[in-house]
Amino acid sequence: MIQVTDGVFLSKVSVQNVEKVLPYLGESVQLVNSGCWKVVAFSSILTLRAFERGTNHAKTLGGELLLRLAGTLQIKEAIKDVGVREGPNYLVVFGDESRAWGIIEKLGLEELPFDDCSDEIAKTFFEKSALVEVL
């Protein structure tokens, strides 16, 4: 698990049963499917800034994260594009580290090692994520 910034923790986890984890997602916890952890970290920072500035499009941090990561204002599209799937996903917890560890334990998620993500690959996603800022 890494700390992205104050109050944001990110972990790569293996999800075996999507239906089991869905009730815990939304408000300040989100599982997303992305090929690059740097993109998820960047999107989580943009999410916090949006709420601080009052420019958020979603009602919850988890929803805003989905929108920014997918680069769309449509939550259904965002869930389809980057929503949780079986297999490797990224868990984002807005809160403190002990809460993040508690969620991993409560949901029975297996933590996985972070893969390297080249800056070139990440750059494409950064631009997509930032699009929500100007829409």
FIMI-94152 format. One record per atom (N, C-alpha, C): chain; atom name; residue number from 1; x, y, z; residue in one letter. Coordinates in steps of 0.05 Angstrom, whole numbers, plus 5000, padded with zeros to 4 digits. Example, Ala and Ser with C-alpha at 12.3 -4.5 7.8 and 13.67 -1.06 7.14 Angstrom:
2
 kette atom  nr    u    v    w rest
     A    N   1 5264 4886 5156    a
     A   CA   1 5246 4910 5156    a
     A    C   1 5264 4934 5156    a
     A    N   2 5257 4955 5142    s
     A   CA   2 5273 4979 5143    s
     A    C   2 5258 5001 5157    s
This chain:
135
 kette atom  nr    u    v    w rest
     A    N   1 5017 4976 5000    m
     A   CA   1 5000 5000 5000    m
     A    C   1 5018 5025 5000    m
     A    N   2 5009 5045 4985    i
     A   CA   2 5024 5070 4984    i
     A    C   2 5005 5093 4992    i
     A    N   3 5017 5113 5003    q
     A   CA   3 5002 5138 5009    q
     A    C   3 5007 5157 4986    q
     A    N   4 4985 5163 4972    v
     A   CA   4 4986 5181 4949    v
     A    C   4 4991 5210 4958    v
     A    N   5 4975 5218 4978    t
     A   CA   5 4977 5244 4990    t
     A    C   5 4963 5242 5017    t
     A    N   6 4962 5264 5031    d
     A   CA   6 4948 5263 5057    d
     A    C   6 4919 5253 5053    d
     A    N   7 4913 5231 5067    g
     A   CA   7 4885 5221 5066    g
     A    C   7 4878 5204 5042    g
     A    N   8 4897 5196 5026    v
     A   CA   8 4891 5178 5003    v
     A    C   8 4911 5155 5002    v
     A    N   9 4900 5131 5003    f
     A   CA   9 4917 5107 5003    f
     A    C   9 4909 5089 4979    f
     A    N  10 4929 5077 4967    l
     A   CA  10 4926 5062 4942    l
     A    C  10 4939 5035 4946    l
     A    N  11 4925 5014 4938    s
     A   CA  11 4936 4987 4940    s
     A    C  11 4927 4972 4915    s
     A    N  12 4944 4955 4905    k
     A   CA  12 4936 4937 4883    k
     A    C  12 4927 4911 4896    k
     A    N  13 4903 4903 4889    v
     A   CA  13 4891 4879 4902    v
     A    C  13 4879 4861 4881    v
     A    N  14 4875 4836 4889    s
     A   CA  14 4862 4816 4872    s
     A    C  14 4833 4813 4882    s
     A    N  15 4814 4817 4864    v
     A   CA  15 4786 4815 4871    v
     A    C  15 4776 4788 4859    v
     A    N  16 4765 4771 4876    q
     A   CA  16 4755 4745 4867    q
     A    C  16 4725 4746 4863    q
     A    N  17 4710 4763 4878    n
     A   CA  17 4681 4764 4876    n
     A    C  17 4672 4793 4876    n
     A    N  18 4666 4803 4853    v
     A   CA  18 4657 4831 4849    v
     A    C  18 4632 4837 4865    v
     A    N  19 4613 4819 4865    e
     A   CA  19 4587 4823 4879    e
     A    C  19 4592 4827 4909    e
     A    N  20 4611 4814 4920    k
     A   CA  20 4617 4816 4949    k
     A    C  20 4628 4844 4956    k
     A    N  21 4643 4856 4939    v
     A   CA  21 4656 4882 4945    v
     A    C  21 4639 4906 4938    v
     A    N  22 4620 4903 4920    l
     A   CA  22 4604 4926 4910    l
     A    C  22 4590 4942 4932    l
     A    N  23 4579 4929 4953    p
     A   CA  23 4565 4945 4974    p
     A    C  23 4584 4964 4989    p
     A    N  24 4610 4960 4988    y
     A   CA  24 4629 4976 5003    y
     A    C  24 4641 4999 4987    y
     A    N  25 4633 5001 4961    l
     A   CA  25 4645 5021 4944    l
     A    C  25 4627 5046 4941    l
     A    N  26 4640 5068 4935    g
     A   CA  26 4625 5093 4929    g
     A    C  26 4634 5116 4945    g
     A    N  27 4625 5119 4970    e
     A   CA  27 4630 5143 4986    e
     A    C  27 4659 5151 4987    e
     A    N  28 4675 5135 5001    s
     A   CA  28 4704 5142 5003    s
     A    C  28 4722 5118 4998    s
     A    N  29 4710 5098 4986    v
     A   CA  29 4725 5074 4978    v
     A    C  29 4718 5067 4950    v
     A    N  30 4738 5061 4934    q
     A   CA  30 4732 5054 4906    q
     A    C  30 4753 5033 4897    q
     A    N  31 4743 5014 4881    l
     A   CA  31 4760 4995 4867    l
     A    C  31 4758 5001 4838    l
     A    N  32 4781 5004 4825    v
     A   CA  32 4781 5011 4796    v
     A    C  32 4800 4992 4781    v
     A    N  33 4793 4989 4756    n
     A   CA  33 4809 4972 4738    n
     A    C  33 4824 4990 4719    n
     A    N  34 4850 4991 4722    s
     A   CA  34 4868 5007 4706    s
     A    C  34 4894 4993 4702    s
     A    N  35 4907 4998 4680    g
     A   CA  35 4932 4985 4674    g
     A    C  35 4956 5000 4686    g
     A    N  36 4951 5022 4700    c
     A   CA  36 4973 5038 4710    c
     A    C  36 4967 5051 4737    c
     A    N  37 4982 5045 4757    w
     A   CA  37 4977 5055 4784    w
     A    C  37 4981 5085 4785    w
     A    N  38 4999 5096 4768    k
     A   CA  38 5005 5125 4769    k
     A    C  38 4980 5140 4760    k
     A    N  39 4965 5129 4741    v
     A   CA  39 4940 5142 4732    v
     A    C  39 4920 5143 4754    v
     A    N  40 4917 5121 4769    v
     A   CA  40 4898 5120 4791    v
     A    C  40 4906 5140 4813    v
     A    N  41 4932 5142 4818    a
     A   CA  41 4942 5161 4838    a
     A    C  41 4936 5190 4829    a
     A    N  42 4942 5196 4804    f
     A   CA  42 4937 5222 4793    f
     A    C  42 4907 5229 4794    f
     A    N  43 4890 5210 4787    s
     A   CA  43 4861 5214 4787    s
     A    C  43 4851 5219 4815    s
     A    N  44 4863 5205 4835    s
     A   CA  44 4854 5209 4863    s
     A    C  44 4861 5237 4873    s
     A    N  45 4884 5248 4864    i
     A   CA  45 4891 5275 4871    i
     A    C  45 4872 5295 4858    i
     A    N  46 4866 5291 4833    l
     A   CA  46 4847 5308 4819    l
     A    C  46 4819 5307 4833    l
     A    N  47 4812 5284 4842    t
     A   CA  47 4786 5281 4856    t
     A    C  47 4786 5298 4882    t
     A    N  48 4807 5296 4898    l
     A   CA  48 4808 5312 4922    l
     A    C  48 4807 5342 4916    l
     A    N  49 4822 5350 4896    r
     A   CA  49 4822 5379 4888    r
     A    C  49 4794 5388 4879    r
     A    N  50 4780 5371 4864    a
     A   CA  50 4754 5378 4855    a
     A    C  50 4735 5383 4878    a
     A    N  51 4736 5366 4899    f
     A   CA  51 4719 5370 4922    f
     A    C  51 4727 5395 4938    f
     A    N  52 4753 5400 4940    e
     A   CA  52 4763 5424 4954    e
     A    C  52 4754 5450 4940    e
     A    N  53 4754 5449 4913    r
     A   CA  53 4746 5473 4898    r
     A    C  53 4716 5475 4892    r
     A    N  54 4702 5454 4897    g
     A   CA  54 4674 5453 4891    g
     A    C  54 4668 5449 4862    g
     A    N  55 4686 5437 4847    t
     A   CA  55 4683 5432 4819    t
     A    C  55 4677 5402 4813    t
     A    N  56 4670 5388 4834    n
     A   CA  56 4664 5359 4830    n
     A    C  56 4638 5355 4815    n
     A    N  57 4637 5334 4799    h
     A   CA  57 4613 5327 4784    h
     A    C  57 4597 5305 4797    h
     A    N  58 4610 5289 4813    a
     A   CA  58 4596 5267 4828    a
     A    C  58 4591 5276 4856    a
     A    N  59 4573 5262 4869    k
     A   CA  59 4566 5268 4897    k
     A    C  59 4586 5256 4917    k
     A    N  60 4601 5235 4909    t
     A   CA  60 4619 5222 4927    t
     A    C  60 4647 5222 4915    t
     A    N  61 4667 5218 4933    l
     A   CA  61 4695 5216 4924    l
     A    C  61 4699 5192 4906    l
     A    N  62 4687 5170 4913    g
     A   CA  62 4689 5146 4896    g
     A    C  62 4678 5150 4868    g
     A    N  63 4655 5163 4867    g
     A   CA  63 4643 5168 4841    g
     A    C  63 4659 5187 4824    g
     A    N  64 4670 5208 4837    e
     A   CA  64 4686 5228 4823    e
     A    C  64 4712 5214 4813    e
     A    N  65 4723 5197 4828    l
     A   CA  65 4747 5182 4819    l
     A    C  65 4741 5167 4794    l
     A    N  66 4719 5153 4793    l
     A   CA  66 4711 5138 4769    l
     A    C  66 4709 5156 4744    l
     A    N  67 4696 5179 4748    l
     A   CA  67 4693 5198 4726    l
     A    C  67 4720 5208 4715    l
     A    N  68 4737 5216 4734    r
     A   CA  68 4763 5227 4726    r
     A    C  68 4781 5206 4713    r
     A    N  69 4780 5182 4724    l
     A   CA  69 4796 5160 4713    l
     A    C  69 4787 5152 4685    l
     A    N  70 4761 5153 4681    a
     A   CA  70 4750 5145 4654    a
     A    C  70 4750 5169 4635    a
     A    N  71 4753 5193 4645    g
     A   CA  71 4752 5217 4627    g
     A    C  71 4725 5222 4616    g
     A    N  72 4704 5218 4632    t
     A   CA  72 4677 5223 4623    t
     A    C  72 4660 5235 4645    t
     A    N  73 4637 5246 4639    l
     A   CA  73 4619 5256 4659    l
     A    C  73 4596 5237 4664    l
     A    N  74 4595 5215 4650    q
     A   CA  74 4574 5195 4652    q
     A    C  74 4583 5172 4670    q
     A    N  75 4570 5169 4693    i
     A   CA  75 4578 5149 4713    i
     A    C  75 4575 5121 4701    i
     A    N  76 4554 5116 4685    k
     A   CA  76 4551 5089 4673    k
     A    C  76 4574 5082 4655    k
     A    N  77 4583 5102 4639    e
     A   CA  77 4606 5098 4622    e
     A    C  77 4631 5093 4638    e
     A    N  78 4634 5108 4659    a
     A   CA  78 4658 5106 4676    a
     A    C  78 4659 5078 4689    a
     A    N  79 4637 5069 4699    i
     A   CA  79 4636 5042 4712    i
     A    C  79 4643 5021 4691    i
     A    N  80 4632 5024 4667    k
     A   CA  80 4637 5005 4645    k
     A    C  80 4666 5004 4638    k
     A    N  81 4679 5028 4636    d
     A   CA  81 4707 5030 4628    d
     A    C  81 4727 5023 4649    d
     A    N  82 4723 5032 4674    v
     A   CA  82 4744 5029 4694    v
     A    C  82 4733 5017 4720    v
     A    N  83 4708 5008 4721    g
     A   CA  83 4697 4997 4745    g
     A    C  83 4711 4970 4752    g
     A    N  84 4706 4962 4777    v
     A   CA  84 4719 4938 4788    v
     A    C  84 4711 4913 4771    v
     A    N  85 4731 4896 4767    r
     A   CA  85 4728 4870 4753    r
     A    C  85 4742 4849 4769    r
     A    N  86 4736 4824 4763    e
     A   CA  86 4751 4803 4776    e
     A    C  86 4780 4804 4767    e
     A    N  87 4798 4798 4785    g
     A   CA  87 4826 4799 4779    g
     A    C  87 4839 4823 4792    g
     A    N  88 4862 4833 4781    p
     A   CA  88 4876 4856 4793    p
     A    C  88 4861 4882 4790    p
     A    N  89 4859 4897 4811    n
     A   CA  89 4846 4923 4812    n
     A    C  89 4862 4940 4831    n
     A    N  90 4855 4966 4831    y
     A   CA  90 4868 4984 4850    y
     A    C  90 4847 4993 4870    y
     A    N  91 4853 4990 4895    l
     A   CA  91 4835 4999 4917    l
     A    C  91 4845 5027 4925    l
     A    N  92 4826 5046 4924    v
     A   CA  92 4832 5074 4933    v
     A    C  92 4815 5079 4957    v
     A    N  93 4828 5087 4979    v
     A   CA  93 4813 5094 5004    v
     A    C  93 4820 5123 5011    v
     A    N  94 4799 5139 5013    f
     A   CA  94 4801 5166 5022    f
     A    C  94 4796 5165 5052    f
     A    N  95 4817 5170 5067    g
     A   CA  95 4815 5168 5097    g
     A    C  95 4843 5162 5108    g
     A    N  96 4843 5147 5129    d
     A   CA  96 4870 5141 5141    d
     A    C  96 4879 5112 5135    d
     A    N  97 4904 5108 5140    e
     A   CA  97 4917 5082 5132    e
     A    C  97 4904 5058 5147    e
     A    N  98 4898 5062 5172    s
     A   CA  98 4886 5039 5187    s
     A    C  98 4859 5031 5175    s
     A    N  99 4844 5051 5166    r
     A   CA  99 4819 5045 5153    r
     A    C  99 4823 5030 5127    r
     A    N 100 4843 5038 5112    a
     A   CA 100 4850 5024 5087    a
     A    C 100 4857 4995 5092    a
     A    N 101 4874 4990 5111    w
     A   CA 101 4881 4962 5118    w
     A    C 101 4857 4947 5128    w
     A    N 102 4840 4960 5143    g
     A   CA 102 4815 4947 5152    g
     A    C 102 4797 4938 5130    g
     A    N 103 4795 4955 5109    i
     A   CA 103 4778 4948 5086    i
     A    C 103 4790 4924 5071    i
     A    N 104 4816 4924 5067    i
     A   CA 104 4829 4901 5054    i
     A    C 104 4823 4876 5069    i
     A    N 105 4825 4877 5096    e
     A   CA 105 4820 4854 5112    e
     A    C 105 4790 4846 5112    e
     A    N 106 4773 4865 5115    k
     A   CA 106 4744 4860 5116    k
     A    C 106 4734 4847 5090    k
     A    N 107 4745 4856 5067    l
     A   CA 107 4736 4846 5042    l
     A    C 107 4752 4821 5033    l
     A    N 108 4771 4813 5049    g
     A   CA 108 4787 4790 5042    g
     A    C 108 4803 4793 5017    g
     A    N 109 4813 4817 5012    l
     A   CA 109 4828 4822 4987    l
     A    C 109 4857 4814 4991    l
     A    N 110 4869 4803 4970    e
     A   CA 110 4897 4796 4970    e
     A    C 110 4913 4819 4958    e
     A    N 111 4932 4830 4972    e
     A   CA 111 4948 4852 4962    e
     A    C 111 4968 4841 4942    e
     A    N 112 4972 4855 4920    l
     A   CA 112 4990 4848 4898    l
     A    C 112 5012 4869 4896    l
     A    N 113 5035 4861 4885    p
     A   CA 113 5056 4881 4881    p
     A    C 113 5049 4900 4858    p
     A    N 114 5058 4925 4861    f
     A   CA 114 5053 4945 4840    f
     A    C 114 5072 4939 4816    f
     A    N 115 5061 4941 4792    d
     A   CA 115 5076 4938 4768    d
     A    C 115 5087 4966 4760    d
     A    N 116 5110 4966 4747    d
     A   CA 116 5120 4991 4738    d
     A    C 116 5102 5001 4715    d
     A    N 117 5100 5027 4713    c
     A   CA 117 5083 5039 4693    c
     A    C 117 5099 5062 4681    c
     A    N 118 5106 5059 4655    s
     A   CA 118 5123 5079 4643    s
     A    C 118 5109 5106 4641    s
     A    N 119 5124 5127 4641    d
     A   CA 119 5113 5154 4639    d
     A    C 119 5099 5159 4613    d
     A    N 120 5108 5147 4592    e
     A   CA 120 5095 5150 4566    e
     A    C 120 5067 5138 4566    e
     A    N 121 5065 5114 4577    i
     A   CA 121 5038 5102 4579    i
     A    C 121 5020 5119 4597    i
     A    N 122 5031 5128 4619    a
     A   CA 122 5016 5143 4638    a
     A    C 122 5007 5170 4627    a
     A    N 123 5023 5182 4610    k
     A   CA 123 5017 5208 4599    k
     A    C 123 4990 5209 4584    k
     A    N 124 4984 5188 4569    t
     A   CA 124 4959 5186 4554    t
     A    C 124 4936 5187 4573    t
     A    N 125 4938 5171 4595    f
     A   CA 125 4917 5170 4614    f
     A    C 125 4914 5196 4630    f
     A    N 126 4936 5210 4635    f
     A   CA 126 4936 5236 4649    f
     A    C 126 4919 5255 4634    f
     A    N 127 4923 5256 4608    e
     A   CA 127 4907 5275 4591    e
     A    C 127 4878 5268 4592    e
     A    N 128 4871 5243 4590    k
     A   CA 128 4843 5234 4591    k
     A    C 128 4830 5241 4618    k
     A    N 129 4845 5236 4639    s
     A   CA 129 4834 5241 4666    s
     A    C 129 4830 5271 4670    s
     A    N 130 4848 5287 4660    a
     A   CA 130 4846 5316 4663    a
     A    C 130 4824 5328 4646    a
     A    N 131 4814 5314 4626    l
     A   CA 131 4792 5324 4609    l
     A    C 131 4767 5331 4626    l
     A    N 132 4762 5316 4646    v
     A   CA 132 4738 5320 4663    v
     A    C 132 4740 5348 4675    v
     A    N 133 4763 5358 4680    e
     A   CA 133 4767 5384 4692    e
     A    C 133 4756 5406 4674    e
     A    N 134 4759 5403 4648    v
     A   CA 134 4750 5424 4629    v
     A    C 134 4722 5420 4618    v
     A    N 135 4711 5396 4622    l
     A   CA 135 4684 5391 4611    l
     A    C 135 4662 5405 4626    l
